[in-house]
Amino acid sequence: MPKTAKAKKKVSKPKTKVASKPKPTASKGPVKISKTYIPKDNEKYMCEKHKIYFRIRLTEWKKELIKANNEALYNGGMDDNNISADIVDQANSYIDSNVEMKAINRQIKLISEIDKALRRIREDTYGYCLDTAEPIGLKRLMARPVAKYTIAAQEKHEKEEKVHADD
């Protein structure tokens, strides 16, 4: 005896609307940028792409400075073994090493500024003036990625420093 398929009726239940949570649009995963990416003025100021670009640029700059400092310290230490009996040569060697150490100290201060800029990127304050909270501007940040102030605020600070230095 052949089996016959019985047609089943679908019983539909009335659907109740449940308020759905809005899906976050910003968390589409990590934002990636190409190696040739350059921030543009027509993009939202300090968007994720800008932050990633400046974080990469600052990190690479810091690595280059550390490498240069290590090489200078290593090579500078090698010159100390070559002490000359001539007093003029000794004086020249001293001056050369003194100039080199001043350059290294300036680079160490710059590394500290880079670290502060990286911290501002993490805190979402990078790209904004520390005095006025106005945007510093992409052109200024491209020229000086560790900039903390707008041009006007920077000039004000420099004038104040000059006044205090003259006292």
C-alpha positions as CSV (number, residue, x, y, z in Angstrom):
1,M,0.0,0.0,0.0
2,P,1.6,3.3,-1.1
3,K,2.1,6.0,1.4
4,T,0.6,9.3,0.7
5,A,2.1,12.5,1.9
6,K,-0.1,14.5,4.1
7,A,-0.1,18.2,3.6
8,K,0.7,20.0,6.8
9,K,-0.8,23.3,7.4
10,K,1.5,26.0,8.6
11,V,0.2,27.8,11.6
12,S,1.6,31.2,11.8
13,K,1.9,33.0,15.1
14,P,1.5,36.7,15.3
15,K,4.9,38.2,15.5
16,T,5.6,40.8,18.1
17,K,8.1,43.5,17.3
18,V,11.1,43.5,19.5
19,A,13.1,46.7,19.7
20,S,16.4,45.8,18.2
21,K,19.7,47.3,19.4
22,P,21.3,49.6,16.9
23,K,24.3,47.9,15.4
24,P,27.5,49.8,15.9
25,T,28.8,51.0,12.5
26,A,32.2,52.0,13.7
27,S,33.3,48.5,14.7
28,K,33.8,47.0,11.3
29,G,37.1,45.7,12.4
30,P,40.4,47.4,12.4
31,V,40.9,50.1,9.8
32,K,43.7,49.4,7.3
33,I,45.5,51.9,5.2
34,S,47.9,51.4,2.3
35,K,51.6,52.3,2.6
36,T,51.1,55.2,0.2
37,Y,48.1,56.7,2.0
38,I,48.3,60.4,2.8
39,P,45.6,62.1,4.9
40,K,43.4,64.4,2.9
41,D,41.5,67.6,3.9
42,N,38.2,66.3,2.5
43,E,38.2,63.4,5.1
44,K,36.8,63.9,8.6
45,Y,39.5,65.5,10.7
46,M,41.3,62.9,12.9
47,C,39.3,60.0,11.7
48,E,40.7,56.4,12.3
49,K,42.7,56.5,9.1
50,H,44.4,59.7,10.2
51,K,45.2,58.3,13.6
52,I,46.6,55.1,12.1
53,Y,48.7,57.1,9.6
54,F,50.3,59.3,12.3
55,R,50.8,56.5,14.7
56,I,52.7,54.5,12.0
57,R,54.7,57.6,11.0
58,L,55.6,58.5,14.6
59,T,56.5,54.9,15.5
60,E,58.8,54.6,12.4
61,W,60.4,58.0,13.2
62,K,61.0,56.9,16.8
63,K,62.7,53.6,15.6
64,E,65.0,55.6,13.3
65,L,66.0,57.9,16.1
66,I,66.7,55.1,18.5
67,K,68.8,53.3,15.8
68,A,70.8,56.4,15.0
69,N,71.4,57.1,18.7
70,N,72.6,53.5,19.3
71,E,74.9,53.7,16.3
72,A,76.3,57.1,17.5
73,L,76.9,55.9,21.0
74,Y,78.5,52.7,19.8
75,N,80.7,54.4,17.2
76,G,81.5,57.3,19.7
77,G,82.7,54.8,22.2
78,M,85.1,53.4,19.7
79,D,86.9,56.8,19.3
80,D,87.7,57.0,23.0
81,N,90.2,54.2,22.5
82,N,92.2,56.3,20.1
83,I,93.6,58.8,22.6
84,S,96.3,61.0,21.1
85,A,99.3,62.5,22.8
86,D,98.7,65.8,21.0
87,I,96.7,68.2,23.1
88,V,95.1,69.8,20.0
89,D,93.9,66.4,18.8
90,Q,92.5,65.7,22.3
91,A,90.7,69.0,22.3
92,N,89.2,68.3,18.9
93,S,88.1,64.9,20.0
94,Y,86.5,66.3,23.1
95,I,84.6,69.0,21.1
96,D,83.5,66.4,18.5
97,S,82.2,64.0,21.3
98,N,80.5,67.0,23.1
99,V,78.7,68.0,19.9
100,E,77.7,64.4,19.3
101,M,76.3,64.1,22.8
102,K,74.3,67.3,22.4
103,A,72.8,65.9,19.2
104,I,71.9,62.6,21.0
105,N,70.3,64.5,23.9
106,R,68.2,66.5,21.4
107,Q,67.1,63.3,19.8
108,I,66.3,61.8,23.2
109,K,64.0,64.8,23.9
110,L,62.4,64.3,20.5
111,I,61.8,60.6,21.3
112,S,60.0,61.8,24.5
113,E,57.9,64.2,22.4
114,I,57.0,61.3,20.0
115,D,56.0,59.2,23.0
116,K,53.7,62.0,24.2
117,A,52.2,62.3,20.7
118,L,51.5,58.6,20.6
119,R,49.9,58.8,24.0
120,R,47.7,61.7,22.7
121,I,46.6,59.4,19.8
122,R,45.5,56.7,22.2
123,E,43.6,59.3,24.3
124,D,42.0,60.8,21.2
125,T,43.5,64.3,21.8
126,Y,46.1,64.1,19.0
127,G,45.7,66.8,16.4
128,Y,44.0,69.3,18.7
129,C,45.8,72.2,20.4
130,L,46.5,71.7,24.1
131,D,45.7,75.4,24.8
132,T,42.6,76.1,22.7
133,A,41.4,72.6,21.7
134,E,41.2,73.7,18.1
135,P,42.3,71.5,15.3
136,I,46.0,71.9,14.6
137,G,45.6,71.1,10.9
138,L,46.8,68.3,8.7
139,K,49.4,70.5,6.9
140,R,51.1,71.4,10.2
141,L,50.9,67.8,11.5
142,M,52.4,66.5,8.2
143,A,55.3,68.9,8.6
144,R,55.7,68.4,12.4
145,P,53.9,65.3,13.6
146,V,54.7,66.1,17.3
147,A,53.0,69.5,17.1
148,K,51.0,70.3,20.3
149,Y,49.7,73.7,19.4
150,T,48.1,75.6,16.6
151,I,50.5,78.1,14.9
152,A,48.9,81.0,16.8
153,A,49.2,79.3,20.2
154,Q,52.8,78.2,19.4
155,E,53.8,81.8,18.5
156,K,52.2,82.9,21.8
157,H,54.2,80.4,23.7
158,E,57.4,81.4,22.0
159,K,56.8,85.1,22.8
160,E,56.2,84.2,26.4
161,E,59.4,82.2,26.5
162,K,61.3,85.1,25.0
163,V,59.9,87.5,27.5
164,H,60.9,85.2,30.4
165,A,64.3,84.6,28.9
166,D,65.0,88.4,28.7
167,D,64.2,88.8,32.5
